Amino acid sequence: MLRQLIIILFSIMALKQQYAAAHTDSMHETASVYCAKECASSDDNPCGKGNGQASSCTSVTLPTGTMRFLGCSLEVCEASCGAEVNAVYVTDDDGTNCFPKNDQMFMSQVIAEIAAAARGCSGTHIMSGGMHMIGATHMTCIGKYHTAGGDGMANMDGMTNMNGMPSGAFHSSWTFASFLLTAIVLLVLNW
């Protein structure tokens, strides 16, 4: 019985490592710059067909009212912002909001919300020191950004994520496997 328990525990650890590896890979984005463009309406695509990070624009509440933004593909961002961005800025030509590749926390909630849209997600949460971090939670933006854009199609359940795995199916299989292994452990311990 002890041998069975050890095998089950090693199986659980292996599944957790697979899950962590899949999510760690999707956190390491290859973009050198992120950007978001202002939308005229919620179904506008200022990035160009196939180049948006989402299927619709994200609403951001400003002190002067609500504006909508859409994150763009790496190609569009590099064309508007340049290949390397060292500070957050808005371009003069078309009003593109440009963000450095490593910036995920901002003093301004509005800037953080626009930066989240640039990475294909939405929302913010407060970190220590009053900094606003992109995404409603730490996990919200993981795996959402795609260098080629895709107008949000790569973010939908059943579609392929950055790792070439079906995003919703992988999560569902992990949940089922976790449940199954927990049930087996409980059965073994009760014997």
Disulfide bonds with the S-S distance in Angstrom:
Cys35-Cys77 2.13
Cys39-Cys57 2.00
Cys47-Cys72 1.94
Cys81-Cys98 1.99
Cys121-Cys141 1.86
